[in-house]
Amino acid sequence: MAHELKRITYVEDEPDIRAVAELALTTIGGFTIDVCASGLEAVEKTPHFLPDLILLDVMMPGLDGRETFRRLKAFPELTDTPIIFMTAKIQTDEINGYKELGAIDVIPKPFDPMTLSQEITDIWNRFNFEKGVQP
């Protein structure tokens, strides 16, 4: 049986986008959020937060989303934690590249703050269904 999605690490370097998404995820979605402003911060904090899911920006200075993804997945406690990329780069080949890396899905930017939590929940449910985990 799949456990309920409650804890999300959200990694986004743009303060305005980060604030809108954080508000949407906590107020509308009711999620507990650990917000990181960079890939490096995510690598430092996420193994201690132990999220159910990681929402990860692709284009960030320093550690970009792909490298942050690789480093997070290197932690044994995060190996099975699903990651969703958020990006404005949503050409088919780019999306396929994110999924080949291991992302469970991609949410395009700009996103709708009113539906973001439901979109993430739908992806979570589909991911668990595809793994054969019953809701």
MODELLER restraints for C-alpha pairs under 7 A, 6 or more apart:
rsr = mdl.restraints
at = mdl.atoms
rsr.add(forms.Gaussian(group=physical.xy_distance, feature=features.Distance(at['CA:1:A'], at['CA:133:A']), mean=5.49, stdev=0.5))
rsr.add(forms.Gaussian(group=physical.xy_distance, feature=features.Distance(at['CA:1:A'], at['CA:134:A']), mean=4.84, stdev=0.5))
rsr.add(forms.Gaussian(group=physical.xy_distance, feature=features.Distance(at['CA:1:A'], at['CA:135:A']), mean=5.81, stdev=0.5))
rsr.add(forms.Gaussian(group=physical.xy_distance, feature=features.Distance(at['CA:2:A'], at['CA:128:A']), mean=6.61, stdev=0.5))
rsr.add(forms.Gaussian(group=physical.xy_distance, feature=features.Distance(at['CA:2:A'], at['CA:133:A']), mean=5.56, stdev=0.5))
rsr.add(forms.Gaussian(group=physical.xy_distance, feature=features.Distance(at['CA:2:A'], at['CA:134:A']), mean=5.86, stdev=0.5))
rsr.add(forms.Gaussian(group=physical.xy_distance, feature=features.Distance(at['CA:2:A'], at['CA:135:A']), mean=5.26, stdev=0.5))
rsr.add(forms.Gaussian(group=physical.xy_distance, feature=features.Distance(at['CA:5:A'], at['CA:52:A']), mean=6.11, stdev=0.5))
rsr.add(forms.Gaussian(group=physical.xy_distance, feature=features.Distance(at['CA:6:A'], at['CA:31:A']), mean=5.09, stdev=0.5))
rsr.add(forms.Gaussian(group=physical.xy_distance, feature=features.Distance(at['CA:6:A'], at['CA:32:A']), mean=6.00, stdev=0.5))
rsr.add(forms.Gaussian(group=physical.xy_distance, feature=features.Distance(at['CA:6:A'], at['CA:52:A']), mean=6.66, stdev=0.5))
rsr.add(forms.Gaussian(group=physical.xy_distance, feature=features.Distance(at['CA:7:A'], at['CA:31:A']), mean=5.92, stdev=0.5))
rsr.add(forms.Gaussian(group=physical.xy_distance, feature=features.Distance(at['CA:7:A'], at['CA:32:A']), mean=4.86, stdev=0.5))
rsr.add(forms.Gaussian(group=physical.xy_distance, feature=features.Distance(at['CA:7:A'], at['CA:33:A']), mean=5.93, stdev=0.5))
rsr.add(forms.Gaussian(group=physical.xy_distance, feature=features.Distance(at['CA:7:A'], at['CA:51:A']), mean=4.77, stdev=0.5))
rsr.add(forms.Gaussian(group=physical.xy_distance, feature=features.Distance(at['CA:7:A'], at['CA:52:A']), mean=5.19, stdev=0.5))
rsr.add(forms.Gaussian(group=physical.xy_distance, feature=features.Distance(at['CA:7:A'], at['CA:53:A']), mean=6.71, stdev=0.5))
rsr.add(forms.Gaussian(group=physical.xy_distance, feature=features.Distance(at['CA:8:A'], at['CA:31:A']), mean=6.90, stdev=0.5))
rsr.add(forms.Gaussian(group=physical.xy_distance, feature=features.Distance(at['CA:8:A'], at['CA:32:A']), mean=6.33, stdev=0.5))
rsr.add(forms.Gaussian(group=physical.xy_distance, feature=features.Distance(at['CA:8:A'], at['CA:33:A']), mean=5.00, stdev=0.5))
rsr.add(forms.Gaussian(group=physical.xy_distance, feature=features.Distance(at['CA:8:A'], at['CA:34:A']), mean=6.36, stdev=0.5))
rsr.add(forms.Gaussian(group=physical.xy_distance, feature=features.Distance(at['CA:8:A'], at['CA:51:A']), mean=5.09, stdev=0.5))
rsr.add(forms.Gaussian(group=physical.xy_distance, feature=features.Distance(at['CA:8:A'], at['CA:52:A']), mean=5.96, stdev=0.5))
rsr.add(forms.Gaussian(group=physical.xy_distance, feature=features.Distance(at['CA:8:A'], at['CA:53:A']), mean=5.04, stdev=0.5))
rsr.add(forms.Gaussian(group=physical.xy_distance, feature=features.Distance(at['CA:8:A'], at['CA:54:A']), mean=5.57, stdev=0.5))
rsr.add(forms.Gaussian(group=physical.xy_distance, feature=features.Distance(at['CA:8:A'], at['CA:55:A']), mean=6.98, stdev=0.5))
rsr.add(forms.Gaussian(group=physical.xy_distance, feature=features.Distance(at['CA:9:A'], at['CA:33:A']), mean=5.73, stdev=0.5))
rsr.add(forms.Gaussian(group=physical.xy_distance, feature=features.Distance(at['CA:9:A'], at['CA:34:A']), mean=4.70, stdev=0.5))
rsr.add(forms.Gaussian(group=physical.xy_distance, feature=features.Distance(at['CA:9:A'], at['CA:35:A']), mean=5.94, stdev=0.5))
rsr.add(forms.Gaussian(group=physical.xy_distance, feature=features.Distance(at['CA:9:A'], at['CA:46:A']), mean=6.77, stdev=0.5))
rsr.add(forms.Gaussian(group=physical.xy_distance, feature=features.Distance(at['CA:9:A'], at['CA:51:A']), mean=5.89, stdev=0.5))
rsr.add(forms.Gaussian(group=physical.xy_distance, feature=features.Distance(at['CA:9:A'], at['CA:53:A']), mean=6.56, stdev=0.5))
rsr.add(forms.Gaussian(group=physical.xy_distance, feature=features.Distance(at['CA:9:A'], at['CA:54:A']), mean=4.77, stdev=0.5))
rsr.add(forms.Gaussian(group=physical.xy_distance, feature=features.Distance(at['CA:9:A'], at['CA:55:A']), mean=6.11, stdev=0.5))
rsr.add(forms.Gaussian(group=physical.xy_distance, feature=features.Distance(at['CA:10:A'], at['CA:33:A']), mean=6.80, stdev=0.5))
rsr.add(forms.Gaussian(group=physical.xy_distance, feature=features.Distance(at['CA:10:A'], at['CA:34:A']), mean=6.15, stdev=0.5))
rsr.add(forms.Gaussian(group=physical.xy_distance, feature=features.Distance(at['CA:10:A'], at['CA:35:A']), mean=4.90, stdev=0.5))
rsr.add(forms.Gaussian(group=physical.xy_distance, feature=features.Distance(at['CA:10:A'], at['CA:36:A']), mean=6.10, stdev=0.5))
rsr.add(forms.Gaussian(group=physical.xy_distance, feature=features.Distance(at['CA:10:A'], at['CA:54:A']), mean=6.04, stdev=0.5))
rsr.add(forms.Gaussian(group=physical.xy_distance, feature=features.Distance(at['CA:10:A'], at['CA:55:A']), mean=4.77, stdev=0.5))
rsr.add(forms.Gaussian(group=physical.xy_distance, feature=features.Distance(at['CA:10:A'], at['CA:56:A']), mean=6.08, stdev=0.5))
rsr.add(forms.Gaussian(group=physical.xy_distance, feature=features.Distance(at['CA:11:A'], at['CA:35:A']), mean=6.04, stdev=0.5))
rsr.add(forms.Gaussian(group=physical.xy_distance, feature=features.Distance(at['CA:11:A'], at['CA:36:A']), mean=4.71, stdev=0.5))
rsr.add(forms.Gaussian(group=physical.xy_distance, feature=features.Distance(at['CA:11:A'], at['CA:37:A']), mean=5.88, stdev=0.5))
rsr.add(forms.Gaussian(group=physical.xy_distance, feature=features.Distance(at['CA:11:A'], at['CA:38:A']), mean=6.28, stdev=0.5))
rsr.add(forms.Gaussian(group=physical.xy_distance, feature=features.Distance(at['CA:11:A'], at['CA:39:A']), mean=6.83, stdev=0.5))
rsr.add(forms.Gaussian(group=physical.xy_distance, feature=features.Distance(at['CA:11:A'], at['CA:42:A']), mean=6.60, stdev=0.5))
rsr.add(forms.Gaussian(group=physical.xy_distance, feature=features.Distance(at['CA:11:A'], at['CA:55:A']), mean=6.22, stdev=0.5))
rsr.add(forms.Gaussian(group=physical.xy_distance, feature=features.Distance(at['CA:11:A'], at['CA:56:A']), mean=4.90, stdev=0.5))
rsr.add(forms.Gaussian(group=physical.xy_distance, feature=features.Distance(at['CA:11:A'], at['CA:57:A']), mean=5.90, stdev=0.5))
rsr.add(forms.Gaussian(group=physical.xy_distance, feature=features.Distance(at['CA:12:A'], at['CA:18:A']), mean=5.70, stdev=0.5))
rsr.add(forms.Gaussian(group=physical.xy_distance, feature=features.Distance(at['CA:12:A'], at['CA:36:A']), mean=6.46, stdev=0.5))
rsr.add(forms.Gaussian(group=physical.xy_distance, feature=features.Distance(at['CA:12:A'], at['CA:37:A']), mean=5.26, stdev=0.5))
rsr.add(forms.Gaussian(group=physical.xy_distance, feature=features.Distance(at['CA:12:A'], at['CA:38:A']), mean=6.34, stdev=0.5))
rsr.add(forms.Gaussian(group=physical.xy_distance, feature=features.Distance(at['CA:12:A'], at['CA:56:A']), mean=6.72, stdev=0.5))
rsr.add(forms.Gaussian(group=physical.xy_distance, feature=features.Distance(at['CA:12:A'], at['CA:57:A']), mean=5.30, stdev=0.5))
rsr.add(forms.Gaussian(group=physical.xy_distance, feature=features.Distance(at['CA:13:A'], at['CA:37:A']), mean=4.60, stdev=0.5))
rsr.add(forms.Gaussian(group=physical.xy_distance, feature=features.Distance(at['CA:13:A'], at['CA:38:A']), mean=5.45, stdev=0.5))
rsr.add(forms.Gaussian(group=physical.xy_distance, feature=features.Distance(at['CA:13:A'], at['CA:60:A']), mean=6.04, stdev=0.5))
rsr.add(forms.Gaussian(group=physical.xy_distance, feature=features.Distance(at['CA:20:A'], at['CA:113:A']), mean=6.84, stdev=0.5))
rsr.add(forms.Gaussian(group=physical.xy_distance, feature=features.Distance(at['CA:21:A'], at['CA:113:A']), mean=6.34, stdev=0.5))
rsr.add(forms.Gaussian(group=physical.xy_distance, feature=features.Distance(at['CA:24:A'], at['CA:113:A']), mean=5.41, stdev=0.5))
rsr.add(forms.Gaussian(group=physical.xy_distance, feature=features.Distance(at['CA:24:A'], at['CA:114:A']), mean=6.64, stdev=0.5))
rsr.add(forms.Gaussian(group=physical.xy_distance, feature=features.Distance(at['CA:24:A'], at['CA:116:A']), mean=6.97, stdev=0.5))
rsr.add(forms.Gaussian(group=physical.xy_distance, feature=features.Distance(at['CA:24:A'], at['CA:117:A']), mean=6.87, stdev=0.5))
rsr.add(forms.Gaussian(group=physical.xy_distance, feature=features.Distance(at['CA:25:A'], at['CA:31:A']), mean=5.79, stdev=0.5))
rsr.add(forms.Gaussian(group=physical.xy_distance, feature=features.Distance(at['CA:25:A'], at['CA:117:A']), mean=5.59, stdev=0.5))
rsr.add(forms.Gaussian(group=physical.xy_distance, feature=features.Distance(at['CA:26:A'], at['CA:32:A']), mean=6.42, stdev=0.5))
rsr.add(forms.Gaussian(group=physical.xy_distance, feature=features.Distance(at['CA:26:A'], at['CA:33:A']), mean=6.91, stdev=0.5))
rsr.add(forms.Gaussian(group=physical.xy_distance, feature=features.Distance(at['CA:28:A'], at['CA:117:A']), mean=6.87, stdev=0.5))
rsr.add(forms.Gaussian(group=physical.xy_distance, feature=features.Distance(at['CA:29:A'], at['CA:117:A']), mean=4.94, stdev=0.5))
rsr.add(forms.Gaussian(group=physical.xy_distance, feature=features.Distance(at['CA:36:A'], at['CA:42:A']), mean=5.50, stdev=0.5))
rsr.add(forms.Gaussian(group=physical.xy_distance, feature=features.Distance(at['CA:38:A'], at['CA:60:A']), mean=6.92, stdev=0.5))
rsr.add(forms.Gaussian(group=physical.xy_distance, feature=features.Distance(at['CA:39:A'], at['CA:63:A']), mean=5.11, stdev=0.5))
rsr.add(forms.Gaussian(group=physical.xy_distance, feature=features.Distance(at['CA:39:A'], at['CA:64:A']), mean=6.50, stdev=0.5))
rsr.add(forms.Gaussian(group=physical.xy_distance, feature=features.Distance(at['CA:39:A'], at['CA:65:A']), mean=6.85, stdev=0.5))
rsr.add(forms.Gaussian(group=physical.xy_distance, feature=features.Distance(at['CA:39:A'], at['CA:68:A']), mean=5.24, stdev=0.5))
rsr.add(forms.Gaussian(group=physical.xy_distance, feature=features.Distance(at['CA:40:A'], at['CA:63:A']), mean=6.35, stdev=0.5))
rsr.add(forms.Gaussian(group=physical.xy_distance, feature=features.Distance(at['CA:43:A'], at['CA:68:A']), mean=6.90, stdev=0.5))
rsr.add(forms.Gaussian(group=physical.xy_distance, feature=features.Distance(at['CA:43:A'], at['CA:71:A']), mean=6.74, stdev=0.5))
rsr.add(forms.Gaussian(group=physical.xy_distance, feature=features.Distance(at['CA:43:A'], at['CA:72:A']), mean=5.91, stdev=0.5))
rsr.add(forms.Gaussian(group=physical.xy_distance, feature=features.Distance(at['CA:47:A'], at['CA:77:A']), mean=6.68, stdev=0.5))
rsr.add(forms.Gaussian(group=physical.xy_distance, feature=features.Distance(at['CA:47:A'], at['CA:78:A']), mean=6.76, stdev=0.5))
rsr.add(forms.Gaussian(group=physical.xy_distance, feature=features.Distance(at['CA:52:A'], at['CA:81:A']), mean=6.21, stdev=0.5))
rsr.add(forms.Gaussian(group=physical.xy_distance, feature=features.Distance(at['CA:53:A'], at['CA:81:A']), mean=5.74, stdev=0.5))
rsr.add(forms.Gaussian(group=physical.xy_distance, feature=features.Distance(at['CA:53:A'], at['CA:82:A']), mean=5.20, stdev=0.5))
rsr.add(forms.Gaussian(group=physical.xy_distance, feature=features.Distance(at['CA:53:A'], at['CA:83:A']), mean=5.89, stdev=0.5))
rsr.add(forms.Gaussian(group=physical.xy_distance, feature=features.Distance(at['CA:54:A'], at['CA:82:A']), mean=6.36, stdev=0.5))
rsr.add(forms.Gaussian(group=physical.xy_distance, feature=features.Distance(at['CA:54:A'], at['CA:83:A']), mean=4.67, stdev=0.5))
rsr.add(forms.Gaussian(group=physical.xy_distance, feature=features.Distance(at['CA:54:A'], at['CA:84:A']), mean=6.28, stdev=0.5))
rsr.add(forms.Gaussian(group=physical.xy_distance, feature=features.Distance(at['CA:55:A'], at['CA:83:A']), mean=5.89, stdev=0.5))
rsr.add(forms.Gaussian(group=physical.xy_distance, feature=features.Distance(at['CA:55:A'], at['CA:84:A']), mean=4.97, stdev=0.5))
rsr.add(forms.Gaussian(group=physical.xy_distance, feature=features.Distance(at['CA:55:A'], at['CA:85:A']), mean=5.92, stdev=0.5))
rsr.add(forms.Gaussian(group=physical.xy_distance, feature=features.Distance(at['CA:55:A'], at['CA:86:A']), mean=6.87, stdev=0.5))
rsr.add(forms.Gaussian(group=physical.xy_distance, feature=features.Distance(at['CA:56:A'], at['CA:65:A']), mean=6.30, stdev=0.5))
rsr.add(forms.Gaussian(group=physical.xy_distance, feature=features.Distance(at['CA:56:A'], at['CA:83:A']), mean=6.95, stdev=0.5))
rsr.add(forms.Gaussian(group=physical.xy_distance, feature=features.Distance(at['CA:56:A'], at['CA:84:A']), mean=6.11, stdev=0.5))
rsr.add(forms.Gaussian(group=physical.xy_distance, feature=features.Distance(at['CA:56:A'], at['CA:85:A']), mean=4.77, stdev=0.5))
rsr.add(forms.Gaussian(group=physical.xy_distance, feature=features.Distance(at['CA:56:A'], at['CA:86:A']), mean=5.85, stdev=0.5))
rsr.add(forms.Gaussian(group=physical.xy_distance, feature=features.Distance(at['CA:57:A'], at['CA:65:A']), mean=5.63, stdev=0.5))
rsr.add(forms.Gaussian(group=physical.xy_distance, feature=features.Distance(at['CA:57:A'], at['CA:85:A']), mean=5.72, stdev=0.5))
rsr.add(forms.Gaussian(group=physical.xy_distance, feature=features.Distance(at['CA:57:A'], at['CA:86:A']), mean=4.86, stdev=0.5))
rsr.add(forms.Gaussian(group=physical.xy_distance, feature=features.Distance(at['CA:57:A'], at['CA:87:A']), mean=5.99, stdev=0.5))
rsr.add(forms.Gaussian(group=physical.xy_distance, feature=features.Distance(at['CA:58:A'], at['CA:64:A']), mean=5.91, stdev=0.5))
rsr.add(forms.Gaussian(group=physical.xy_distance, feature=features.Distance(at['CA:58:A'], at['CA:65:A']), mean=3.96, stdev=0.5))
rsr.add(forms.Gaussian(group=physical.xy_distance, feature=features.Distance(at['CA:58:A'], at['CA:66:A']), mean=6.56, stdev=0.5))
rsr.add(forms.Gaussian(group=physical.xy_distance, feature=features.Distance(at['CA:58:A'], at['CA:85:A']), mean=6.37, stdev=0.5))
rsr.add(forms.Gaussian(group=physical.xy_distance, feature=features.Distance(at['CA:58:A'], at['CA:86:A']), mean=6.40, stdev=0.5))
rsr.add(forms.Gaussian(group=physical.xy_distance, feature=features.Distance(at['CA:58:A'], at['CA:87:A']), mean=5.71, stdev=0.5))
rsr.add(forms.Gaussian(group=physical.xy_distance, feature=features.Distance(at['CA:59:A'], at['CA:65:A']), mean=6.10, stdev=0.5))
rsr.add(forms.Gaussian(group=physical.xy_distance, feature=features.Distance(at['CA:72:A'], at['CA:78:A']), mean=6.43, stdev=0.5))
rsr.add(forms.Gaussian(group=physical.xy_distance, feature=features.Distance(at['CA:73:A'], at['CA:79:A']), mean=4.77, stdev=0.5))
rsr.add(forms.Gaussian(group=physical.xy_distance, feature=features.Distance(at['CA:82:A'], at['CA:103:A']), mean=6.88, stdev=0.5))
rsr.add(forms.Gaussian(group=physical.xy_distance, feature=features.Distance(at['CA:82:A'], at['CA:104:A']), mean=6.29, stdev=0.5))
rsr.add(forms.Gaussian(group=physical.xy_distance, feature=features.Distance(at['CA:83:A'], at['CA:103:A']), mean=5.13, stdev=0.5))
rsr.add(forms.Gaussian(group=physical.xy_distance, feature=features.Distance(at['CA:83:A'], at['CA:104:A']), mean=5.99, stdev=0.5))
rsr.add(forms.Gaussian(group=physical.xy_distance, feature=features.Distance(at['CA:84:A'], at['CA:103:A']), mean=5.50, stdev=0.5))
rsr.add(forms.Gaussian(group=physical.xy_distance, feature=features.Distance(at['CA:84:A'], at['CA:104:A']), mean=5.72, stdev=0.5))
rsr.add(forms.Gaussian(group=physical.xy_distance, feature=features.Distance(at['CA:84:A'], at['CA:105:A']), mean=5.12, stdev=0.5))
rsr.add(forms.Gaussian(group=physical.xy_distance, feature=features.Distance(at['CA:84:A'], at['CA:106:A']), mean=5.54, stdev=0.5))
rsr.add(forms.Gaussian(group=physical.xy_distance, feature=features.Distance(at['CA:85:A'], at['CA:103:A']), mean=6.68, stdev=0.5))
rsr.add(forms.Gaussian(group=physical.xy_distance, feature=features.Distance(at['CA:85:A'], at['CA:105:A']), mean=6.59, stdev=0.5))
rsr.add(forms.Gaussian(group=physical.xy_distance, feature=features.Distance(at['CA:85:A'], at['CA:106:A']), mean=4.78, stdev=0.5))
rsr.add(forms.Gaussian(group=physical.xy_distance, feature=features.Distance(at['CA:85:A'], at['CA:107:A']), mean=6.25, stdev=0.5))
rsr.add(forms.Gaussian(group=physical.xy_distance, feature=features.Distance(at['CA:86:A'], at['CA:106:A']), mean=5.72, stdev=0.5))
rsr.add(forms.Gaussian(group=physical.xy_distance, feature=features.Distance(at['CA:86:A'], at['CA:107:A']), mean=4.75, stdev=0.5))
rsr.add(forms.Gaussian(group=physical.xy_distance, feature=features.Distance(at['CA:86:A'], at['CA:108:A']), mean=5.74, stdev=0.5))
rsr.add(forms.Gaussian(group=physical.xy_distance, feature=features.Distance(at['CA:86:A'], at['CA:109:A']), mean=6.46, stdev=0.5))
rsr.add(forms.Gaussian(group=physical.xy_distance, feature=features.Distance(at['CA:87:A'], at['CA:107:A']), mean=6.60, stdev=0.5))
rsr.add(forms.Gaussian(group=physical.xy_distance, feature=features.Distance(at['CA:87:A'], at['CA:108:A']), mean=5.23, stdev=0.5))
rsr.add(forms.Gaussian(group=physical.xy_distance, feature=features.Distance(at['CA:87:A'], at['CA:109:A']), mean=5.25, stdev=0.5))
rsr.add(forms.Gaussian(group=physical.xy_distance, feature=features.Distance(at['CA:88:A'], at['CA:108:A']), mean=5.49, stdev=0.5))
rsr.add(forms.Gaussian(group=physical.xy_distance, feature=features.Distance(at['CA:88:A'], at['CA:109:A']), mean=4.63, stdev=0.5))
rsr.add(forms.Gaussian(group=physical.xy_distance, feature=features.Distance(at['CA:88:A'], at['CA:110:A']), mean=6.85, stdev=0.5))
rsr.add(forms.Gaussian(group=physical.xy_distance, feature=features.Distance(at['CA:90:A'], at['CA:108:A']), mean=6.44, stdev=0.5))
rsr.add(forms.Gaussian(group=physical.xy_distance, feature=features.Distance(at['CA:95:A'], at['CA:106:A']), mean=6.70, stdev=0.5))
rsr.add(forms.Gaussian(group=physical.xy_distance, feature=features.Distance(at['CA:99:A'], at['CA:105:A']), mean=6.60, stdev=0.5))
rsr.add(forms.Gaussian(group=physical.xy_distance, feature=features.Distance(at['CA:104:A'], at['CA:127:A']), mean=6.93, stdev=0.5))
